[in-house]
Amino acid sequence: MSRRRQIYEGKAKILYEGPEPGTLIQYFKDDATAFNAQKKGTINGKGVINNRISEYVFTRLAHIGIPTHFIRRLNMREQLVRQVEIIPIEVVVRNVAAGSISTRLGIPEGEQLPHTLIEYYYKDDALGDPMVAEEHIACFNWAGPEEMQDIAAMAIRINDFLCGMFASIDIRLIDFKLEFGRIFDGDFSRVILADEISPDGCRLWDINTGEKLDKDRFRRDLGGEEEAYREVARRLGLMQNEDSGPGEVFDLSSHRSRLRTSPKPKK
């Protein structure tokens, strides 16, 4: 059996040459990093869970007309995706103050923002992924004006959809990261959603308890990372949990997976 040719290895994924021209195999790792890889570790089973969650989210987004690089899931850790030219901009969509915006602007974590905020960061690990304005993007030709219009419009539409999707399973979407790429047809190109959407790149809080169900548990040494990722997958219907039933809420306050029955609403 011939060895697959590796195209790229990032902090959370490896890209291999795909079986057909214009395709890649995206492999999800268990490696976890934070603070631009200054902190490193492993979350057991993270790659398997993120593969399933990202497949689910990208499939749902395709149903509402968002073009994506996702083709199909191949196995527990791999997806077949379209090869794209990645636009070197991370798009961060914020609904609630948390993380760097709280640090930069002194906004209390958990405060609802007056409206959804889109921020752009230049993808360069050596520089620490600095925040940039649209003027920087235009000046250095990282993306054209029409591409930026498409990116902003898709980001808002994705946010609207994901907020509703997660709210339906009692999860509050605080913020999340998106990446986009170009696919070419002759001399023409169009922008599509790439990378992944998973608890690695989203802040997800339980609506009832405020418990963090994302990579912040790793960043802040809260423990229970694996259980939190599994809980998101379980609520999305991607993983069965025979011990939990209707009306139960996930609680990680003691650094371990525990189910606590939530009070029933008064009639």
Helices and strands as residue ranges (DSSP letters): E 6-9, E 13-17, E 23-28, E 31-34, E 39-42, H 46-63, E 70-73, E 78-82, E 85-86, E 89-96, H 100-105, E 112-122, G 125-127, E 131-132, H 134-139, H 145-167, E 171-185, E 188-194, E 202-206, H 216-219, H 225-235, E 248-251, E 258-261
